[in-house]
Amino acid sequence: MRSTRTTNRSKPAAARGRRGFVLLTVLLVVVLLTGILLHFNHAARSGLSASKHFVQAQQALDCAQAGLQTALATIARRPNLQTNKLLGDLLAGPLELTLPEGKCYVWLEDEAGKLNINTLITGGGEEQRRPQDLFLRLLDRFNGQFDRPIVPYAVLPALIDWLDRDDQPTVLPFLEGANRGAESAYYQSLQPAYACRNGPMPLLAELQSIKDMPAGALTRRDPYRDDPPDRIGLGECLTVYGADKINLNTAGRLVLESLSEHMNPQAVQAIMQQRRLRPFTNLEQVRRLPGMSPRIFNDIGRHAEIALESRFFTVMARGSAGPSRSVVQAVVDRDPERGRVVILAYRTW
């Protein structure tokens, strides 16, 4: 009887054990299924987020492209500052465009308002002191934006050697300190080695390859900011296109300051204010501006000219859609012979 009682008592205990095992198994399965569902949910959310980011990135690029097309159409209309108000607005930019998928900020830079570094020597390879002095003053103004000099004067002889056709390093006796350039032997000794151009520069970015040119010196103002900072990049002041004289109607602040060693803030401000109201049509209008001394006016006449139309422009367009940003930069030529706008250089980031 005792053994029978023991057996009868063990059956409920065994049943309870089986039920506990089943419950534990079910709980484990539930936990596993929950984990799988959470994983799929996270993956789905990540996929949706990636898809949304991709769409917004494409929309930002589309907005930037719309800004580029707006600028091209404006230039094609006839780039005359007196008759094309939108052209003047874009040169004074950035101009905001509101689009269905986002926003775009677009502005123009007139290449004629910059110093053409290819004019530092003549077509025959002779040095030209006038643009060289302007280049050195421009370096002074550019370096003055920082706590210490960024670009040394030694860049000038190296730049002359990059442009001239001979293989003799240039020495500029009027420069203090390092005043010797560099020819093929120097560039061939680098890793990786490359050749000295010994001819006109086709793209401004090539300036970064020249001896003593610091990395990032050509960097423009941050195109991602709605209000560009006051610090101006050297790349906004130099060009490889156009004539040897600077268009006073479109020159930037640093370039204006560089036109004369006697230039004062009052004269620079007067030039910029007057041309916003009405573009200059002759140099005599400049003579009567506040702060304009005879020495400043004579220097302006040596380095600058008055033009209402230009041929080469840089277009900057920044598109945004949600948190995504895209920038398009293009150098364009309004070819008067072909009667259309041609893109010479293009990049996006």
Secondary structure, 3 states (H helix, E strand, C coil): CHHHHHHHHHHHHHHHHHHHHHHHHHHHHHHHHHHHHHHHHHHHHHHHHHHHHHHHHHHHHHHHHHHHHHHHHHHHCCCECCCCHHHHHHHHCCEEEEECCEEEEEEEEEHHHCEEHHHHECCCCCECHHHHHHHHHHHHHHHCCCCCCCCCCCHHHHHHHHHCCCCCCCECCCCCCCCECCCHHHHHCCCCCCCCCCCCCCCHHHHHHCCCCCCCCCCCCCCCCCCCCCCCCHHHCEECCCCCCEECCCCCHHHHHHCCCCCCHHHHHHHHHHHHHCCCCCCHHHHCCCCCCHHHHHHHHHHEECCCECCEEEEEEEEEECCEEEEEEEEEEEECCCCEEEEEEEEEC
